[in-house]
Amino acid sequence: MSPEIVAHRGASTRRPEHTLAAYDLALRQGADGLECDVRLTKDGHLVCVHDRVIDRTSDGHGKVSDLTLAELQRHDFGAWHGGEPSPVLTLEALIGLAQDHGTRLFVETKHPVRYGAQVERTLAAVLNRHAVEAVVMSFSVFAVHRFKKLKPDVPTVLLYDRLWPRTLPRFVDYAGPGIHLLRRHPDRGQGVYTWTVNEPADIALCRDRGVRFLATDNPGETREHLAANLTPDQP
């Protein structure tokens, strides 16, 4: 079975990450899912921003947690990557796009952060308001546990960077190893979520190991590599 392709921050090699342009392109390239990072603004809105500060991906400065949504909306989050001007993307706007296309959304909560557990509480409340197929992820085992107690019906991924334990906590549905861990453990990979996979050899490795979800910055190229290397008995 070929992995499902998850667009990591959208088609983030070709468009500015976490912008509607990046996610629109990912959908046109055939992504099976859309991945985003979320942070909480000073006034309680979830926005799709990876870093703690907005300096790298906008024309502004400062911590997301120090800024209101209105203050973030004054900045351009597209031109830094050579894209069209783009406002900060809210999680609710991305949910709307996913709903329009019937696409699964993979949401990573970032930790440690100033607002702690409020991130998961806000995320659960947003998902309660919207009918969207979602998977929630974090590198924080405490965050995943908190969220699972709030929304036990939503699948969860515990992301791994340094170590990949063999046993998952009972509240985790999928292991989320980085591709470097998949290379390190030749007997593992079946049914996992793996990030961030861009090289042809790593794409083939994920396919051969039975990876369930493959997160990539290049969904179009990744799909081409998978299609070109399918054997006749593979779907």
Buried (B, 14 or more C-beta within 10 A) or exposed (E): EBBBBBBBBBBBBBBBBBBBBBBBBBBEBBBBBBBBBBBBBBEEBBBBBBBBBBEEBBBBEBBBBEBEBEBBEEBBBBBBBEBEEBBBBBBEBBBEBBBEEEBBBBBBBBBEBBBBBEBBBBBBEBBEEBEBBBBBBBBBBEBBBBBBEBBEEBBBBBBBEEEBEEEBEEBBBBBBBBBEBBEEEEEBBEBBBBBBBBEBEBBBBBBEBBBBBBBBBBBBBBBBBBEEBEEEEEE
